């Protein structure tokens, strides 16, 4: 079955029961799992190692929280750290006018499409865009840029039949300025791999048109190679921003972390589809949970931290420890679960679970079941709730009638309660579980 990172971390950290603080030793296993998750998200191995080192420093010495599992706690720390790192720097573009933007990157990364997306989005902000076609090698690139320019109603400068790219750039710039346009976007050539000639050409183009922004456009699925690409382009033309494209695909996006770590250049935008409106500023939090493969488990932890009252939980734990778990307590438990949101929304937050639960009607079933159980408990008198041993057969029949369920269901719930109580007694007898773990239940 699908095992999420939290499950793995929870397993890895089983031995943390009763420990008060995270330490380098007790976290070793968990950090190994995190490292594996980063690598499978295509984060470069050196970057993953450096990142783990940093997280380790953050974690060591922290108290083990009582309301979440240590695994969840670590996910939260890692997620926060990842979000902070990915979100360093601003997504704002230079405020200069006219604003000159040069787009660079490998072929197929989405430069041409992104040039048009950016023009469209900034046009809405009041800019007068002008596109300049500087990719003269890919046969259809100029046509493609002219087509998208037409779609967004923006002029496009192109010059066929000359290989002098820097000269084309200069001429395009002159024409755009003469037309009174104040946003000039240069769509440059890419190769399948970086080569010297390409780098020399864009360096010269940069020198001649002096752009305010140099944006590296990369496919979100690029993988380990991202480090090389980002490094080379940054050294050659000093990037001012990165655009990650194709985030609508299922790539885990580890390249974002790799490139950020290597270049320290902010990730400014995200491409989320083939249409010219599928464009957004970059959201580091979304990228972080994507890289960790955690769906929204982090917000689930946050929600749990917010809604479950520590004091309530402590009282409940106290009662469980004393072996005195009655129907009042069970009702409270149901209500705490309900506070977290509907069963389906809780399931939806768990990676891989949402769809599965939905398909199987599981969320519905669990929710209905909980409602019925709640109705049964509510049909008991307060005395019966506190002293379940009072529940003889005539009382059970009355409760079934009162809550509109079959007698068998009442019996089932009473049996379930007895089993829970027994389990708690056992744990208490075994003495293996500390109070912290009782609270978690
Ligand atoms: P270039 O060679 O870097 O100029 O890349 P293009 O702009 O020609 O894009 C290559 C392909 O990727 C095209 O088919 C685009 O439609 C597609 N593409 C670009 N950005 C995105 C995106 O954000 N999502 C998806 N799904 N496709 C994209």
Boltz pocket constraint, residues with backbone or C-beta under 6 A from the ligand:
constraints:
  - pocket:
      binder: B
      contacts: [[A, 105], [A, 106], [A, 107], [A, 108], [A, 109], [A, 110], [A, 111], [A, 112], [A, 113], [A, 114], [A, 188], [A, 190], [A, 244], [A, 245], [A, 246], [A, 247], [A, 248], [A, 249], [A, 270], [A, 271], [A, 272], [A, 273], [A, 274], [A, 278]]
      max_distance: 6.0
